[in-house]
Amino acid sequence: MLKAVKIHKRYGQLHVLKGVDIEVNSGEIVSIVGSSGAGKSTLLHILGTLDTPDAGQIYLHNTPLHALKGKKLAAFRNSNIGFVFQFHHLLPEFTALENVCIPGWILGKKKKEVEKDALKLLTTLGLADRLENKPQALSGGEQQRVAVARALINKPAIVFADEPTGNLDSKNAKELHDLFVHLRNEYKQTFLIVTHNEELAGMSDRILHMKDGLIETP
């Protein structure tokens, strides 16, 4: 479903990614672990088209992401890729419901249709009574669940999560772990997760270890 071949990335003289190969199957939860500086987040951002590789190829459902540019790339990303980061990046002036709706509105979907889907997602995530709350009125765990709903609103092929529990306490981290598993089991959602959290990595279908800009072979 997702395939990347020989991904290289340099920042000046620093060779961060040194020819990474990776495949993720549909409906799979894959975690990438490794020490700081191994290249995990750089790889995730490149696979999610937030950054560009210096060399290599990336395919999502056989679409060559490395060949897409500008508006075509942005439209494909918004339709097919979801993101969850350590910090939720919710827009403070909008309610929880509005924050979830925004990617769907950008895609040009009908306003009421997007709101209906957002309501369903937020209800599934236990936030039915928090729809009109703005981010500052939500707990850290609630804000991250809103961010997960936002990532899912356009029914993406894959969700990339970069240290999604890094800013949560153990209780909320455990709830987010369980949520990812539920979404995979219930909706066959695919996740690629960068994490230092051993418990989160342990519930994945596969764990990939990165070291010195490469994924180590078993």
Secondary structure, 3 states (H helix, E strand, C coil): CEEEEEEEEEECCEEEEEEEEEEECCCCEEEEECCCCCCHHHHHHHHCCCCCCCEEEEEECCEEHHHCCHHHHHHHHHHHEEEEECCCCCCCCCCHHHHHHHHHHHCCCCHHHHHHHHHHHHHHCCCCCCCCCCHHHCCHHHHHHHHHHHHHCCCCCEEEEECCCCCCCHHHHHHHHHHHHHHHHHHCCCEEEECCCHHHHHCCCEEEEEECCEECCC
